[in-house]
């Protein structure tokens, strides 16, 4: 955790999480996952918070499940949910103070016509949190052509808040 907070590569830890199968816990069994309900995964989210997991495992689990239910392939790597999305008149997309902004591979952004999963590789990423924070401001000059369209409605603010509550519960239990 501390090494990743200092800028170490999160890929080795993410690879271990993917190999464990936890990433697809909420994905339906018919799509290769465990098929658990969101309520069943709550304890996993609490454990992630308890151990200060520096990667968006819970968010990735949720987004991968929603994509799988819609028959849409998930992008590789971790997926975080942007807390705030602003679209400029020229089509530029900005997400400020984004949790896991320095370590996630993709981000869910809420747009007027639904949600998209945008690759971080196409964004400008600027650290925006306090010391050892993984928050970042993200900026895409335009909607990337390879953005994945969310297949079903997603209340991203509410989903992010629910996941954050579980993570905080785990962190507080440890304290």
N, C-alpha and C positions, 0 to 999 in steps of 0.2 A: 504494500500500500504506500509506504513512505517513498520508495524508489519511484513509483509511477507519479506520485505527487511532485517529485523533484524533476520529472521529465523523462524518466526511463520509458522504454518502449512497452506499451501495454499488450502487444500482440502475443507474447508467450502465455500470459495469464488468460487472455481471451481464447486462445487455442485450447487450453485445458478446460475452460468452461464449455466450449463447443463439444469437445470430446466426451465430457461428462453426460451430455444429453439434456442438461437443464435448460439450454437455450430454447428447446422445442417442447418444453413441458406443457404449454397451453395449446400447441398445434394439435389439431384433430389426429386421432390414430390413423385415419384413412390417408392422411398426408405425411405420415412418418413420425408423428409426435406422440406424446403420452396421453393427450386428450383430457388433461385435467381442467376443471373449471377455474375461473379466476379466484374464487374464494379458496379453493384448494391450494393455490400457489402463495397465498398470503404469508404463510410461515416461511417460505423461501425468501420472500422480500424482507421479512423481519431479520432473518439470518444474514442476508446481504448487508443490511444496515448495522447489525451488531458487529460485523467484522469490517465495517467501513470499506466495502468493496468499491474500488475506484473505477468501476466500469458500469455501464447502464444495462445490467443483466435484466432487471425487472422490466424496463421499458422495451428492450429487445424481445423479451418473451411475449409481451402483449402485442407488439406490432407484428411479429412473425405469425402469431395466431390469427390476427385479423387478415393479414395478407393471404395466409393459407386457406382460411374460410372462404375467401373470395376467389380462390384459384390463381392467385398471383404469386410468383416466385419472389422470395425475399432476397434482398441484396446480401452479399457476403459481409461478415463482420458485425460489429455492434451498432445498435440503432438507439439514438436518444430522441426525446421529445422536446422540441423547442417550447419554452414557456411563453415567449412573445414573438410574434412575427409581424413585420411591417413590410408592405409592398409599396415601393415608390412608383410615381407615375410612369417612369421609364421602364418599369418591370423588374428593377433590382429588388432583391429580397434580403432583409436584414433581420437577424435574430440576436437580441442583446442578452447578456448575462445568462447564457444558455448552460444549464447543468450538463456536465460531462462534455462540454464543448471542446476541450483539448484532447479528448481520448476517443470519442465515438467516430465510427466510420461513416455513418449516415445520420440524417436528422429528419424527423417528421415535422413538417411545417403546416400550419393551418392557413389555407387560402380561401378567398371568397367562394370559390366553386368546389371546395372539398380539401382534403389533405393530400400531401405528396411526401414521398421519401426522397430526399435530396442527398447526393453523395458529397461528402466533405471535401473530396479531392478537387471539386470544382469551386470551392469557397475560399475566401480570404478568412483566416482565423486569427483573432487577436485575443490574448489572455485578458480577462476582465474581472477576475475574482481577487480575493485577498491572498496572502501568502499561502502556498500549498493548495489553493483552490483549483479545481479543474474546470471552472466556468470560462466561457469565451464568448466573444461577439463573433458572429458569423455573417458573412456578406457574399451573396451570389450576385453577379452583375446582371443576370437574367435567369429565368427558369431553365435549368439544365435540360437538354433534350432527352437525357436518360433518366429523368425523374420518374419515379414509380407512382402511379395514380392509386390512391387509396380506394379499395373496392366497396367500402361500406362507410356509413357515418362514424365519425370518431370525435368525441368531445375531448380534445387533446388537453385542455386545461384541467378538466375534471379527472381524466386518467392520470395525468402527471401529478396532480394533488393527492390522489389516492395512493399512488406508488410512493410518493414522498412521505406520506403519513406512515406507511408501513416501514420504510427505511428509518425514519426518525424513531419509531417505536423500538426498533432493534437497537439503534444507537443509544437511546435513553435507557433501555434495559441493561446494556453493558455498563453504562456509567453508574 
